Structure formats: structure tokens, C-alpha cells
Amino acid sequence: MTLLFAPPAPGRTPDPSLAHRRALVTATLTDGDGAPLADRDVTVRQRSQAFGFGCIGFELVDHIIGESQDPGYDAALADQWLAVFNRATLPFYLGMFEPERGRPRTDRLLAAARWFAEQRVKVKGHPLVWHTVCAPWLLDLEVEEIERALRGRIRREVEAFSGSSTPGTPSTRW
């Protein structure tokens, strides 16, 4: 049994009512000038949260850059995704990002990072070095050259997505 599914600590029982997350409050709603809005129906909707709730944004990249195979589906997926998440992870697997040596697909992910930032979604890149989804050209190199290529790749992507080297580029976490 993993910690995630461990039973409650001794002496504690789960509270299915979620009472610890509920409270009665009295709120005074006002218009733009501060005047109370009395006797009106209102809809209250949470627009964001203080915590980061993320998911991979891989499947939205083609939609974002206008290369979707199914624009209607992908637009609906993007709307649903944005209704839930405020953090996105973008794919930097070398085999997909730079399948041909010296021709990285930086523009695709920069466009995606900018789009997410415009939607108020913080962006994270993953991974800069990984043992799968390897670029075939990398395996043709000697070990020392592989290390140099990967270190250069890390510097290149971190700089390009740092937010300081490209105006309008959101800062990306790694």
C-alpha cells in the first residue's frame, strides 16, 4: 500500500462531509463604485487558486501553433484544460525537439509558452536530458561529444526560455 492510499492516522477518521473545507459566510457584493448590490441573483465562480495545479500541455502544442488535425476538438480540449489547470509542462524530449542536429524546434515551444503565459498559466519545461525519446543523431557521437552536445543543449534551451533573452517570452522553470 502506498502512502497515498494509507489509512488515516490512529484515532482519526475520514470526514466525507468535507466540513473542514466549508464555512458559512456573509458577503456584501458591490458594484464598481462600491454601492451594495441588494436583492439580485449572483453567480460566484472561482477563477483561480493560490496553488499550482498542472498537467502536461503536450497535446495542446499543435492547436496553439495552428497545426491541429482536429481544430474543433482541440479548441474544446484547450478550453476544458484551462478551466482546470494553471501550470503547464511542455515537452523538450530531444528526439522530438531536435530530431535533426542543429535544427531545434524552438519556435513551436516558444509560441506555446507565450500562449500559456497569455492564459495566465505558468510553464515548466521537461526534460532537458532523458534516457528515452533520444535523437538518433546523438547516438552516433562519441561519449565526450554526447556530453558536450547535451550541455550545449541545456544552455541553449535555458537561455531561450529564460524570459530575459527573448522579449515577450515567459520565464520557464525546469
N, C-alpha and C positions, 0 to 999 in steps of 0.2 A: 504494500500500500504506500503510495507516495504521500508526501507531506500535504499536497494539495487536497487529498481526499481523506486526510486523517480525521478521526472523530474529535469532537470538542474536548477541551481540557477537562479533567475530572471536576465535577461539581458544576459544570456549565452545560447548558443545553441550547441547541439552536433555537432562534426566535423566528419562526416562519412568518410572523406578522410584520417583521422588519420595523418594529416600533422604534428602534434606535435610529432609524432614518426618517422618522416622521415627526411633525410637530404642528400644533395649531398656531397660527399667527394672524394678526390683524394688519392689513396693509392698506395704506391710503394711496390711491393712484391719482396722479396729477397730469394735467396737460403740459404742453411746452412752456406755458407761463407760470406753472406751479399751482393753478387752480384745481381743486379736487374734482374728480370725475365721479359724481354720485349717480346711483340708480342706472347703471349701464352694464351691459354684458361685456365681459372682457375675456380674452384668451391669453393665457400665460404659457409661454413656451421657452424652454431652456435653449439658449443659443450657443453656449459654450460651457466649458468646465475648466476648473483650475488645473486639473491633472491631464497629463498627456495620454491619449488613448489612440494607439496607432495600429497600422496594418500595412502590408506591402502595397505599394502603388504601382507595381509592375504592370498589371493588367490595364491600367489607365493611360500608359505612355502613348500607345498608338492613337487613342482617342484625342489626347491632348495635342499631339503634333499633326493631327488631321490625316492620319493614315489608317483609320479604323476600317475593318472589314464589315462591321455592322454598326453604323453610326447611331441608329436609334437605340439599340441595346446598350451600347457603350455610354451614351448620354444618360440613360436611365441608371446605369450602374454607377456613373460618376455622381449623380445626384444622391443616390442611396448611400454611397461611400461617404460623401461629405456630410450627410445627415448624422453619421455616427462617429467618424474619426477626425482627429485634429493633429495627427502625426502620420507621416508617410515615409516608407523606406523605398528608395529607388535602387534598381539593380545595376551593380558595377562589376558583374562577373566578367572577367577578362575575355572569355570566349565569345560573349555577346557584345561587349563594349568595344573590343578591338580585335575582331576576327582576322583582320589583315594588319600586319605590323605597320605602325606609323599612321594608321587611319582610324583613330578612335572616333566613336560616335558621340562626342561631347555635346554637340548641338542638340541632339534629341533629349538628353537628360537635363541639360541646362534649361531647355524650354519647359520640360516637365517640372523642374524645381521652381522655376518662375511662376508657372501656373498654380502649383500648390501654394506658394507664398501668397499669391493674389487671393487665394481662397482662405487665407489665414491658417494654413496648415504648415507646421514645421517639418523640415525634411531631414532625413538621415540617409546616408549612402551605405550600401552593403554589397558585397565585401570588396575590399581593395586587393586582397590576396586570399585565394581559396583553392582548395585541392581539387575541386570539380569545376566543370564548365570552363576548362582551360582553353586558351587559344592554341591551336595546333602549332603555330609558328614558334611558340615558346619552347616546345619540347624538342625542337631541332637545335637548340642552343646548348652550349657547354654550361656547366653549373655556375661558373663565375659570371657568365654573360646573363644567365637567367636572373641571378641576384641583382645585377646592375639594371637590367630591364625592369624588374619589379620595383626596385627602389625609385627609379626614374618615373615609373608609372604612378606610384604613390604621391611623389612630389607634384607631378603634373595635375592629377585629379584634385588633390587637396587645394592647390593654388587656384585652379579654375573654378572650384565650387566654394571657395572661402568667403565670397561676398566682397572681398577687398580688391581682387584683381579685375573683376568684370562688373562695371556699373549695372545696377539693377538685378544682380544675382543674389539670391538669398544665401545666407550662411548655411552650410550643410554640415551636419555632425557626422562623425564616422564611428 
